[in-house]
Amino acid sequence: MASMSRILSKELKNRFPGFTSIEQLKDKDLEEVRSIRLSKNDLDYLRYFKNLEELDLDIFPSIDKHDVEYIAHLLPTLKVLKIQEQNAVFDLDLSPLKNLEQLVLIHNDNLNSIKIPDNLKMLIFYDNKDFRDIYQLLNFILKNRNCHVTLDIVYCIKMTRTLLNMVDGKEILNNITWVESVGLRKYKTYEYRKDEINYLIDYVNYVVSKYIFVTDEEYEKFGILYKWMIENIKFINEDDLNNKYMNYGNNILEVFKYKKGGRLSFAKAFQFLLSFVDIETSVVYSLGASENIGYYNGERVYSLLGTSDYALLRILLNNKYYYTDIAWDSMVSDYKYFEYLRLFLVSKEELKLRHKLVGEGNIDKTYSYPDEDSEDLISFADSRIKEVDGIINDIDREKANIDGAYINCKILYDELDVLNKQLNELDESDVKYKEFSRQRDKLKDEIDLAEAQHMRYLYLRDNILKSYTGYLLDHYIGTTSLSNKDVIKEILNVKKNNYVISEYMFNLINDCLK
């Protein structure tokens, strides 16, 4: 039998004063234990805890799927199972645990497939960074409507778009709690309120639908959002974020709300932005982990709960893996030699030479985007952002003028109503009557000028909209024809409801159709 880990030894010492070995304990005492925390090295000891209801699997070395099968065989009546920081778990089949009521899966970096037993009462699932198949989670949710489900915010967009296509999708979404892991070294999460989720989706949807749906090319989408991110979000060191004068930027919502973010929140905000355009990403952690955390495929494996001191993103573009350090690039973007300093799309090898080593043994091949192509892509992104901003600014400027002219007309008409009432109360021979009449005539002239100005602004905006209608319809709807406005409106509604197009763009294109 393997030697007992310090975790299990400590647990037993707390439960049984004077504990020295498990063999000295009576079977009756061990059978009364209902919950235990242990590591892979302790699995052989599970046979002593015949009535165990709650099992917490923690700390390296990692278990694998065979260990799970062993646990399921040994403890078929298990009710609560918590699996965290188990980085050798790729495919997890928990379906044999028929009596399981609560399942917690967090920080299992390489988990990519899971079979969850039905009839769970609670599922908590977040920070399993390489898990991408949300349909496995969705199928479980659809089968288990009464289960309380807590999911990683990274799945929010894909899950929301999928569920909104279903009849009762909104009701199902309301039953999901969204969380974000917000600590590099501390084990803590941020739980989002429904209004915060709505704000976050609406804001990011505005950015994406404004700039991105003018291209279908993955690299171009990435380049535009990368350029937007480093120009609009400022990197702030975590130590500064957490002081009493600057307590914001610690999660995705705050990054976009306050335009500031730390190492982890900056990376996760960029990840959330990229999720809107279906670019696959994973948050990874750089050199700085403790020696005793563990290895996989001969490389050190780093952990959120270790002493990792930096977070960046692994990006999948056209089936090639790259790393990008968006927080670093934001920080150095104002430097004269930015093109030599930035970490735009680089390989693990280049990252190691220039900046930080990422310990991901499960990723065999990564790439560096060629320097000359990087310049072209960033220049394209810059010009596209300026082009779109120019279009939107032209339209919005005239919209502001129209609104101002309309308000001015309304004020003048209100003044005219007051004068008319005063005149109705006076005799025509009254001196004041003549004075008020002159004021009324002058006011009518002002109204004529104000209405003419209002009409001029409407005409200017109509001309701008006409010049951009084909452009907007082509890129956002996929047609330049106005022959069937009802079809276009139907497409618009679907895109708006599925968060493909923002409220702003929805209203703008509707203006084009009038």
C-alpha positions as CSV (number, residue, x, y, z in Angstrom):
1,M,0.0,0.0,0.0
2,A,1.3,3.5,-0.9
3,S,2.4,5.7,2.0
4,M,-0.3,8.0,3.3
5,S,-0.2,11.6,2.1
6,R,0.1,14.5,4.5
7,I,-3.5,15.6,3.5
8,L,-5.1,12.3,4.6
9,S,-2.8,12.0,7.7
10,K,-3.8,15.5,8.8
11,E,-7.5,14.8,8.3
12,L,-7.3,11.6,10.4
13,K,-5.3,13.3,13.1
14,N,-8.0,16.0,13.4
15,R,-10.7,13.3,13.6
16,F,-9.0,10.8,15.8
17,P,-6.7,12.2,18.6
18,G,-3.5,10.2,19.0
19,F,-3.7,8.8,15.4
20,T,-0.5,7.2,14.2
21,S,-1.6,4.6,11.6
22,I,-4.9,3.7,10.0
23,E,-4.5,0.1,11.1
24,Q,-4.9,1.1,14.8
25,L,-8.3,2.5,14.1
26,K,-11.4,0.4,14.5
27,D,-13.5,-0.5,11.5
28,K,-16.5,1.0,13.2
29,D,-14.8,4.4,13.6
30,L,-13.7,4.5,9.9
31,E,-17.1,3.4,8.7
32,E,-18.6,6.4,10.5
33,V,-16.5,8.8,8.4
34,R,-18.9,10.5,5.9
35,S,-16.5,12.9,4.1
36,I,-12.8,12.9,3.4
37,R,-10.2,14.9,1.4
38,L,-7.3,13.0,-0.1
39,S,-4.9,12.7,-3.1
40,K,-4.2,10.0,-5.7
41,N,-1.6,8.5,-3.3
42,D,-4.4,7.7,-0.9
43,L,-6.8,5.9,-3.2
44,D,-5.9,2.5,-1.7
45,Y,-7.2,3.7,1.7
46,L,-10.7,4.3,0.4
47,R,-11.6,0.7,1.1
48,Y,-11.6,1.6,4.8
49,F,-14.3,4.2,4.4
50,K,-17.2,2.0,3.5
51,N,-19.9,4.6,4.2
52,L,-18.2,7.6,2.6
53,E,-20.7,10.1,1.1
54,E,-18.4,13.0,0.2
55,L,-15.0,12.7,-1.5
56,D,-12.7,15.7,-2.3
57,L,-9.9,14.8,-4.7
58,D,-7.2,17.4,-4.5
59,I,-3.4,18.0,-5.0
60,F,-0.9,16.5,-7.3
61,P,-0.1,13.9,-8.6
62,S,-3.2,13.8,-10.7
63,I,-5.7,11.0,-10.9
64,D,-6.7,9.6,-14.3
65,K,-9.8,8.0,-15.7
66,H,-8.8,4.6,-14.4
67,D,-8.7,6.0,-10.9
68,V,-12.2,7.4,-11.4
69,E,-13.4,3.9,-12.4
70,Y,-11.8,2.5,-9.3
71,I,-13.6,5.1,-7.1
72,A,-16.9,4.4,-8.8
73,H,-16.5,0.7,-8.2
74,L,-15.4,1.1,-4.6
75,L,-17.9,3.8,-3.6
76,P,-21.1,3.3,-5.6
77,T,-23.2,5.2,-3.0
78,L,-21.1,8.3,-3.1
79,K,-23.2,11.5,-3.0
80,V,-20.7,14.4,-3.3
81,L,-17.6,14.4,-5.5
82,K,-15.2,17.3,-5.8
83,I,-12.3,17.0,-8.4
84,Q,-9.9,19.9,-8.7
85,E,-6.4,20.4,-10.0
86,Q,-6.3,17.0,-11.7
87,N,-4.3,17.7,-14.9
88,A,-4.0,14.2,-16.2
89,V,-7.7,13.8,-16.5
90,F,-8.7,14.0,-20.2
91,D,-11.9,11.9,-20.5
92,L,-14.0,11.6,-17.4
93,D,-16.9,9.1,-17.2
94,L,-18.8,9.6,-13.9
95,S,-22.0,7.9,-15.1
96,P,-21.4,4.8,-12.9
97,L,-21.9,7.0,-9.8
98,K,-25.7,6.6,-9.9
99,N,-26.3,8.1,-6.5
100,L,-24.2,11.2,-7.0
101,E,-26.1,14.4,-6.0
102,Q,-23.4,17.0,-6.1
103,L,-20.5,17.3,-8.5
104,V,-17.7,20.0,-8.4
105,L,-15.2,20.1,-11.3
106,I,-12.7,23.0,-11.1
107,H,-9.2,23.7,-12.4
108,N,-8.8,20.4,-14.3
109,D,-6.8,22.0,-17.1
110,N,-6.8,19.1,-19.7
111,L,-10.3,17.8,-19.2
112,N,-12.0,17.8,-22.7
113,S,-14.8,15.2,-22.3
114,I,-17.2,14.3,-19.6
115,K,-20.1,12.0,-18.9
116,I,-22.2,13.3,-16.0
117,P,-24.7,11.1,-14.2
118,D,-28.3,12.2,-14.4
119,N,-30.4,13.3,-11.4
120,L,-27.7,15.6,-9.9
121,K,-29.0,18.3,-7.6
122,M,-25.9,20.5,-8.0
123,L,-23.2,20.9,-10.7
124,I,-20.3,23.4,-10.4
125,F,-18.1,23.5,-13.4
126,Y,-15.5,26.2,-14.1
127,D,-11.8,26.9,-14.9
128,N,-11.4,23.6,-16.8
129,K,-9.5,25.6,-19.3
130,D,-9.4,23.1,-22.3
131,F,-12.9,22.0,-22.1
132,R,-14.8,23.3,-25.1
133,D,-17.7,20.9,-25.8
134,I,-20.5,22.9,-24.3
135,Y,-23.0,20.6,-25.8
136,Q,-22.0,17.9,-23.3
137,L,-23.0,20.4,-20.6
138,L,-26.1,21.6,-22.5
139,N,-27.4,18.0,-22.9
140,F,-27.0,17.5,-19.2
141,I,-28.8,20.7,-18.4
142,L,-31.7,19.9,-20.7
143,K,-32.1,16.5,-19.1
144,N,-31.8,17.8,-15.5
145,R,-33.9,21.0,-15.4
146,N,-34.0,21.0,-11.6
147,C,-30.3,20.8,-11.1
148,H,-28.6,24.0,-9.8
149,V,-25.9,24.6,-12.3
150,T,-22.9,27.0,-11.9
151,L,-20.8,27.5,-15.0
152,D,-17.7,29.4,-16.1
153,I,-18.4,32.8,-17.7
154,V,-16.2,31.6,-20.7
155,Y,-19.1,29.4,-21.8
156,C,-21.7,32.2,-21.5
157,I,-21.8,33.4,-25.2
158,K,-21.9,30.0,-26.9
159,M,-24.4,28.7,-24.3
160,T,-26.6,31.8,-24.6
161,R,-26.7,31.7,-28.4
162,T,-27.6,28.1,-28.4
163,L,-30.3,28.3,-25.8
164,L,-31.9,31.4,-27.3
165,N,-32.8,29.2,-30.4
166,M,-34.9,27.0,-28.1
167,V,-38.5,27.7,-27.0
168,D,-37.8,27.7,-23.3
169,G,-34.1,28.8,-23.7
170,K,-34.5,32.0,-21.7
171,E,-36.0,30.1,-18.8
172,I,-33.1,27.7,-18.8
173,L,-30.6,30.5,-18.9
174,N,-32.2,32.1,-15.9
175,N,-31.4,29.0,-13.9
176,I,-27.6,29.1,-14.6
177,T,-25.2,30.9,-12.3
178,W,-22.2,32.4,-14.1
179,V,-18.9,32.6,-12.2
180,E,-15.3,33.8,-13.0
181,S,-12.1,32.7,-11.3
182,V,-10.5,35.9,-10.3
183,G,-7.3,35.0,-8.4
184,L,-3.8,34.1,-9.7
185,R,-2.7,32.8,-6.3
186,K,-5.9,32.9,-4.3
187,Y,-8.7,30.5,-4.7
188,K,-11.7,32.8,-5.2
189,T,-14.5,33.4,-7.7
190,Y,-16.8,36.3,-8.7
191,E,-20.5,35.4,-9.1
192,Y,-22.3,37.5,-11.7
193,R,-25.7,39.0,-11.2
194,K,-28.2,38.8,-14.1
195,D,-28.0,42.6,-14.7
196,E,-24.2,42.4,-14.8
197,I,-24.4,39.6,-17.4
198,N,-26.7,41.7,-19.5
199,Y,-24.4,44.7,-19.3
200,L,-21.4,42.7,-20.2
201,I,-23.0,40.9,-23.2
202,D,-24.5,44.2,-24.5
203,Y,-21.2,46.1,-24.2
204,V,-19.0,43.5,-25.8
205,N,-21.7,42.8,-28.4
206,Y,-21.6,46.5,-29.4
207,V,-17.8,46.4,-29.8
208,V,-17.9,43.1,-31.8
209,S,-20.8,44.0,-34.1
210,K,-19.4,47.4,-34.7
211,Y,-16.0,46.2,-35.9
212,I,-15.9,42.5,-36.6
213,F,-18.8,41.5,-38.8
214,V,-17.0,43.2,-41.7
215,T,-14.8,40.2,-42.1
216,D,-15.1,36.4,-42.0
217,E,-11.3,35.7,-41.8
218,E,-10.1,34.5,-38.4
219,Y,-6.8,36.3,-38.4
220,E,-8.5,39.5,-39.3
221,K,-11.1,39.2,-36.6
222,F,-8.3,38.5,-34.1
223,G,-6.3,41.4,-35.3
224,I,-9.1,43.9,-35.1
225,L,-10.1,42.9,-31.5
226,Y,-6.4,42.8,-30.5
227,K,-6.0,46.3,-31.8
228,W,-9.2,47.5,-30.1
229,M,-8.1,45.9,-26.8
230,I,-4.7,47.5,-26.5
231,E,-6.0,50.9,-27.5
232,N,-9.0,50.9,-25.2
233,I,-7.9,48.9,-22.1
234,K,-5.1,49.9,-19.8
235,F,-3.0,47.3,-18.0
236,I,-2.7,47.9,-14.2
237,N,-0.5,45.7,-12.0
238,E,-2.6,43.5,-9.6
239,D,-0.9,45.1,-6.6
240,D,-2.3,48.5,-7.7
241,L,-5.7,47.1,-8.6
242,N,-6.2,45.9,-5.1
243,N,-5.2,49.0,-3.2
244,K,-7.8,51.2,-1.5
245,Y,-7.6,53.8,-4.2
246,M,-8.0,51.6,-7.2
247,N,-10.4,48.8,-6.4
248,Y,-11.6,47.9,-9.9
249,G,-10.5,45.9,-13.0
250,N,-10.4,42.6,-11.1
251,N,-12.9,40.8,-13.3
252,I,-14.1,40.8,-16.9
253,L,-17.1,43.1,-16.2
254,E,-14.8,45.7,-14.4
255,V,-12.2,45.6,-17.2
256,F,-14.8,46.7,-19.8
257,K,-16.6,49.0,-17.4
258,Y,-13.5,50.9,-16.1
259,K,-11.2,50.2,-19.1
260,K,-8.5,48.8,-16.8
261,G,-7.4,45.3,-16.0
262,G,-4.7,43.2,-14.3
263,R,-2.8,40.2,-15.6
264,L,-5.6,37.6,-15.2
265,S,-8.6,39.9,-15.7
266,F,-7.0,41.4,-18.9
267,A,-6.4,38.0,-20.4
268,K,-9.9,36.8,-19.5
269,A,-11.6,39.9,-20.9
270,F,-9.8,39.4,-24.2
271,Q,-10.9,35.8,-24.1
272,F,-14.5,36.8,-23.6
273,L,-14.2,39.3,-26.5
274,L,-12.8,36.6,-28.8
275,S,-15.6,34.2,-27.7
276,F,-18.1,36.5,-29.5
277,V,-16.4,35.6,-32.8
278,D,-15.9,31.9,-32.0
279,I,-12.2,32.1,-31.7
280,E,-11.0,29.3,-29.4
281,T,-8.8,30.4,-26.5
282,S,-7.4,29.1,-23.2
283,V,-6.0,31.1,-20.3
284,V,-2.6,29.7,-19.4
285,Y,-0.1,30.6,-16.7
286,S,3.5,31.3,-17.0
287,L,6.7,30.5,-15.2
288,G,6.5,30.8,-11.4
289,A,4.9,27.7,-10.2
290,S,6.2,25.7,-7.2
291,E,8.5,22.8,-7.9
292,N,6.1,20.3,-6.2
293,I,3.1,21.1,-8.4
294,G,3.7,18.4,-10.9
295,Y,4.8,17.3,-14.4
296,Y,3.0,16.1,-17.5
297,N,4.8,14.7,-20.6
298,G,8.1,15.7,-19.1
299,E,7.1,19.4,-18.7
300,R,6.2,21.2,-15.5
301,V,2.4,21.8,-15.2
302,Y,1.4,25.2,-13.8
303,S,-1.6,25.8,-11.8
304,L,-4.0,28.7,-10.8
305,L,-3.6,27.6,-7.2
306,G,0.2,27.5,-7.3
307,T,2.4,30.5,-7.3
308,S,2.0,31.3,-10.9
309,D,2.6,35.1,-11.4
310,Y,1.4,35.7,-15.0
311,A,-1.6,34.9,-17.2
312,L,-1.8,35.0,-21.0
313,L,-3.8,33.3,-23.8
314,R,-3.3,30.4,-26.1
315,I,-5.2,31.1,-29.4
316,L,-6.3,28.6,-32.0
317,L,-6.4,30.3,-35.5
318,N,-6.9,28.2,-38.6
319,N,-6.0,25.1,-36.6
320,K,-2.7,26.5,-35.4
321,Y,-1.8,27.3,-31.8
322,Y,-0.3,30.6,-30.9
323,Y,0.3,32.5,-27.6
324,T,-0.5,36.2,-27.1
325,D,0.2,38.3,-24.1
326,I,-2.4,41.0,-24.4
327,A,-1.7,42.6,-21.0
328,W,2.0,43.0,-21.9
329,D,1.3,44.4,-25.3
330,S,-1.1,46.9,-23.8
331,M,1.6,48.0,-21.4
332,V,4.3,48.4,-24.1
333,S,2.1,49.7,-26.9
334,D,3.3,53.3,-26.4
335,Y,6.9,52.4,-26.6
336,K,8.9,53.6,-29.7
337,Y,10.0,50.0,-30.5
338,F,6.6,48.4,-29.8
339,E,6.9,46.1,-32.9
340,Y,10.0,44.5,-31.3
341,L,8.6,44.3,-27.8
342,R,5.1,43.0,-28.4
343,L,4.0,39.4,-28.0
344,F,1.3,39.4,-30.7
345,L,1.1,35.8,-31.9
346,V,4.1,33.8,-30.8
347,S,5.2,30.2,-30.2
348,K,6.0,28.6,-26.9
349,E,9.7,28.6,-27.9
350,E,9.7,32.4,-28.7
351,L,7.8,33.1,-25.6
352,K,10.4,31.3,-23.5
353,L,13.3,33.2,-25.2
354,R,11.7,36.6,-24.9
355,H,9.4,36.6,-21.9
356,K,8.0,33.7,-19.9
357,L,7.9,29.9,-20.1
358,V,4.5,28.3,-20.3
359,G,4.3,24.8,-19.0
360,E,1.8,23.1,-21.2
361,G,2.9,19.6,-22.0
362,N,-0.3,18.7,-23.8
363,I,0.3,21.2,-26.6
364,D,3.0,19.8,-28.8
365,K,3.2,22.3,-31.7
366,T,2.8,26.1,-31.5
367,Y,3.6,28.8,-34.1
368,S,4.9,32.3,-34.5
369,Y,3.0,34.6,-36.9
370,P,5.6,36.0,-39.3
371,D,6.8,39.6,-38.4
372,E,6.1,41.1,-41.8
373,D,2.6,39.5,-41.8
374,S,2.1,40.8,-38.2
375,E,2.7,44.4,-39.4
376,D,0.3,43.9,-42.3
377,L,-2.4,42.4,-40.0
378,I,-2.1,45.2,-37.4
379,S,-2.1,47.9,-40.1
380,F,-5.2,46.3,-41.5
381,A,-6.9,46.2,-38.1
382,D,-5.9,49.8,-37.5
383,S,-7.3,51.0,-40.8
384,R,-10.5,49.0,-40.4
385,I,-11.2,50.4,-37.0
386,K,-10.6,53.9,-38.3
387,E,-12.8,53.2,-41.3
388,V,-15.7,52.0,-39.2
389,D,-15.3,54.8,-36.6
390,G,-15.4,57.3,-39.5
391,I,-18.7,55.8,-40.8
392,I,-20.3,55.7,-37.3
393,N,-19.1,59.1,-36.4
394,D,-20.5,60.6,-39.6
395,I,-23.9,59.1,-38.9
396,D,-23.9,59.8,-35.2
397,R,-22.8,63.4,-35.7
398,E,-25.9,64.1,-37.8
399,K,-28.1,62.1,-35.4
400,A,-27.0,64.4,-32.6
401,N,-27.6,67.5,-34.8
402,I,-31.1,66.2,-35.7
403,D,-31.9,65.6,-32.0
404,G,-30.7,69.0,-31.1
405,A,-32.6,70.7,-33.8
406,Y,-35.8,68.8,-32.9
407,I,-35.5,69.8,-29.3
408,N,-35.0,73.4,-30.3
409,C,-38.1,73.3,-32.5
410,K,-40.1,71.9,-29.6
411,I,-38.9,74.6,-27.2
412,L,-39.9,77.3,-29.7
413,Y,-43.3,75.8,-30.2
414,D,-43.9,75.7,-26.5
415,E,-43.0,79.4,-26.3
416,L,-45.4,80.1,-29.1
417,D,-48.2,78.3,-27.2
418,V,-47.6,80.4,-24.2
419,L,-47.7,83.6,-26.3
420,N,-50.9,82.5,-28.1
421,K,-52.6,81.9,-24.7
422,Q,-51.5,85.3,-23.5
423,L,-52.8,87.0,-26.7
424,N,-56.2,85.2,-26.4
425,E,-56.6,86.8,-22.9
426,L,-55.8,90.4,-24.2
427,D,-57.9,92.9,-26.2
428,E,-56.5,93.9,-29.6
429,S,-56.3,97.5,-28.4
430,D,-54.1,96.6,-25.5
431,V,-50.5,97.8,-25.8
432,K,-49.3,94.4,-24.6
433,Y,-51.2,92.8,-27.4
434,K,-49.2,94.6,-30.1
435,E,-45.9,93.8,-28.2
436,F,-46.9,90.1,-27.9
437,S,-47.9,90.0,-31.6
438,R,-44.5,91.2,-32.7
439,Q,-42.9,88.6,-30.4
440,R,-45.1,85.9,-32.0
441,D,-44.2,86.9,-35.5
442,K,-40.5,86.9,-34.6
443,L,-41.0,83.5,-33.0
444,K,-42.7,82.1,-36.1
445,D,-39.7,83.2,-38.2
446,E,-37.4,81.5,-35.7
447,I,-39.5,78.3,-35.9
448,D,-39.3,78.4,-39.7
449,L,-35.5,78.7,-39.5
450,A,-35.3,75.9,-36.9
451,E,-37.6,73.6,-38.9
452,A,-35.5,74.3,-42.0
453,Q,-32.3,73.4,-40.1
454,H,-33.9,70.3,-38.8
455,M,-34.9,69.2,-42.3
456,R,-31.4,70.0,-43.5
457,Y,-29.9,67.7,-40.9
458,L,-32.4,65.0,-41.8
459,Y,-31.5,65.4,-45.5
460,L,-27.7,65.2,-44.7
461,R,-28.1,62.1,-42.5
462,D,-30.4,60.4,-45.2
463,N,-27.6,61.0,-47.8
464,I,-25.0,59.5,-45.4
465,L,-27.2,56.5,-44.7
466,K,-27.8,56.0,-48.4
467,S,-24.1,56.1,-49.2
468,Y,-23.4,53.5,-46.4
469,T,-26.6,51.4,-46.8
470,G,-25.1,48.9,-49.3
471,Y,-21.9,48.7,-47.2
472,L,-23.8,48.0,-43.9
473,L,-26.3,45.6,-45.5
474,D,-23.5,43.7,-47.3
475,H,-21.4,43.2,-44.2
476,Y,-24.1,42.7,-41.6
477,I,-26.9,41.0,-43.5
478,G,-25.2,39.5,-46.5
479,T,-27.0,41.4,-49.2
480,T,-27.0,44.8,-50.9
481,S,-30.6,44.6,-52.2
482,L,-33.5,46.4,-50.6
483,S,-36.1,44.5,-52.6
484,N,-37.4,42.5,-49.7
485,K,-37.2,44.6,-46.5
486,D,-39.3,42.1,-44.6
487,V,-36.7,39.3,-45.0
488,I,-33.9,41.7,-44.0
489,K,-35.8,42.7,-40.9
490,E,-36.4,39.1,-40.0
491,I,-32.6,38.4,-40.3
492,L,-31.9,41.5,-38.2
493,N,-34.3,40.3,-35.5
494,V,-32.7,36.8,-35.4
495,K,-29.2,38.3,-35.2
496,K,-30.2,40.7,-32.5
497,N,-31.9,38.1,-30.4
498,N,-28.9,35.8,-30.6
499,Y,-26.4,38.5,-29.7
500,V,-24.8,38.5,-33.2
501,I,-25.7,42.2,-33.8
502,S,-25.9,44.9,-31.1
503,E,-28.9,47.1,-30.3
504,Y,-27.1,50.0,-31.8
505,M,-26.4,48.3,-35.1
506,F,-29.9,46.9,-35.2
507,N,-31.3,50.5,-35.0
508,L,-28.8,51.8,-37.5
509,I,-29.7,49.3,-40.2
510,N,-33.4,49.8,-39.5
511,D,-32.8,53.5,-40.2
512,C,-31.2,52.5,-43.5
513,L,-34.3,50.5,-44.5
514,K,-36.7,53.4,-43.9
